[in-house]
């Protein structure tokens, strides 16, 4: 199943090209970074057996890329399909 969620970043108002490349190299190939009004976040469409597994793997990869996480957000309809 593909799960949709957002990781909000702390201490980062926008991702540089270098940070984006590091994020991609860490495994976040299913991520779309964005920013607005001094806040940065990463939207994920992650395939995993459960939402928890999807979020845990994404959190680990974002941390591996050297970014600090403020919070993880999930919408009510958090899956995109099988």
C-alpha positions as CSV (number, residue, x, y, z in Angstrom):
1,X,0.0,0.0,0.0
2,X,1.2,3.6,-0.6
3,X,0.9,5.9,2.4
4,X,0.8,9.7,2.2
5,X,2.2,11.9,5.0
6,X,4.3,15.0,5.5
7,X,7.4,15.5,7.6
8,X,7.7,19.1,8.8
9,X,11.3,20.3,9.3
10,X,12.7,22.2,12.2
11,X,15.4,24.9,11.8
12,X,15.1,24.8,8.0
13,X,13.2,27.4,6.0
14,X,14.0,25.9,2.6
15,X,16.0,23.0,1.3
16,X,19.1,23.8,-0.7
17,X,20.0,21.8,-3.8
18,X,22.8,20.1,-1.7
19,X,20.3,19.1,1.0
20,X,17.9,17.8,-1.6
21,X,20.6,15.6,-3.2
22,X,21.6,14.3,0.3
23,X,17.9,13.5,1.0
24,X,17.6,11.7,-2.3
25,X,20.9,9.8,-1.6
26,X,19.6,8.8,1.8
27,X,16.7,7.0,0.1
28,X,13.9,9.6,-0.1
29,X,13.3,9.0,-3.8
30,X,9.5,9.1,-3.1
31,X,9.7,12.6,-1.4
32,X,8.7,16.0,-2.7
33,X,10.3,18.8,-0.6
34,X,8.6,22.2,-0.4
35,X,8.7,25.4,1.5
36,X,6.6,28.5,2.1
37,X,6.6,31.4,4.5
38,X,9.9,30.3,6.2
39,X,8.8,26.7,6.8
40,X,10.1,23.6,5.0
41,X,8.5,20.2,4.7
42,X,8.7,17.0,2.7
43,X,5.6,15.2,1.3
44,X,5.9,11.4,1.0
45,X,4.0,8.8,-1.0
46,X,5.7,5.8,0.5
47,X,5.0,2.1,-0.2
48,X,5.0,0.0,3.0
49,X,3.0,-2.7,4.7
50,X,1.8,-0.2,7.3
51,X,1.6,3.6,7.9
52,X,3.9,3.1,10.9
53,X,6.5,1.3,8.8
54,X,6.3,4.0,6.1
55,X,6.8,6.8,8.6
56,X,9.6,5.1,10.5
57,X,11.6,4.5,7.3
58,X,11.1,8.1,6.1
59,X,12.0,9.5,9.5
60,X,15.2,7.5,9.6
61,X,16.2,8.6,6.0
62,X,15.5,12.3,6.8
63,X,17.6,12.1,9.9
64,X,20.3,10.3,7.9
65,X,20.3,13.3,5.5
66,X,21.1,15.5,8.5
67,X,17.8,17.2,8.8
68,X,15.9,17.9,12.0
69,X,12.2,16.8,12.2
70,X,9.6,19.0,13.9
71,X,6.7,16.7,13.4
72,X,5.0,14.1,11.1
73,X,1.5,14.9,9.8
74,X,-1.0,12.4,8.5
75,X,-4.3,13.3,6.8
76,X,-7.4,11.2,7.5
77,X,-7.2,9.5,4.2
78,X,-3.5,8.7,4.4
79,X,-3.2,6.1,1.7
80,X,-3.0,6.5,-2.1
81,X,-3.9,2.9,-3.0
82,X,-2.4,-0.5,-3.4
